[in-house]
């Protein structure tokens, strides 16, 4: 089953050898050793750091209840090759029971590996495929988010420049799903931006189309570069920005480099914020900062793994597939037949420096 997402460039992976280990158990006291693969440096370090903080909070809460939870962190630099090496190290050297990863490209790179290893995978972010396998999507599926954004854009604009990155299939899928929601009577032109190129020429081609609005289906650094060029060649902001969930997720980084004025009034479709007030309060009091959108999913990943650790490893998959329900920091967690958490979609608009639901 195919699936796209948000963004937001991101995912949690839980790895455990399941089928081939029918007689293997976790540590004697029901404890668990979890490896964490996250972008702790680079353009998405803010995401990895917040998720790491949330996992440490979960670990502390579980240990206070007498559950042994060990976390081992590896930096993937938002690079799939680095992420794969981290996974291999965690599995072969550290011999972890589970692996948590945050970066969307790493999820894509690990998918065939975990399939071969028969490894259970909890995903916290972008994933293009949902199948009846060992992959469980802890972050709600986002395959309806881009079409919903297309519908909202069609209500407001008649000429839309769909700008997306060639750096990976994820962004092209966002483009395709966005088009599903766009009215067929609208004037639409697609523009693929090659990574690492000078966007000034492409930006002028986009403006020659005379669009009412433009998407920014681009990784963070490419998105900032494109909008800086757009602001240069369109100083009066005649072209509106369509702020998808990925952009909303990284709005602080965007406004720091591009400014706030270009985003005023932009719309976004995204997942609802389901973080519990207790989790937010604890996080803020501990780290003196707001948790990122997916930090609550990271917290729950550790909690769910600790709960599964009370069972024999060969029972973990069946436990998740058979009417699994869990109430945690991210609200109620339950999966469909192929291990995907079902989505809700909300529409936000950027007003006076922040996104508000409309």
Secondary structure, 3 states (H helix, E strand, C coil): CECCCCCCCECCCCCCECHHHCCCCCCCCCCEEEEEEECCCCCCHHHHHHHHHHHHHHHHHHHHCCCCEEEEEEECCCCHHHHHHHHHHHHHCCCCCEEEECEHHHHHHHHHHHHHHCECEEECCCCCECCCCCEEECCCCCCCHHHHHHHHHHHHCCEEEEEEECCCHHHHHHHHHHHHHCCCCCEEEEEEECCCCCHHHHHHHHHHCCCCEEECECCHHHHHHHHHHHHHHCCCCCCEEECCHHHHHCHHHHHHHHCCHHHCCCEEEECCCCCCHHHHHHHHHHHCCCCCCCHHHHHHHHHHHHHHCCCCHHHHHHHHHCCCCEEECCEEECCCCCCECCCCCEEEEEECCEEEEC
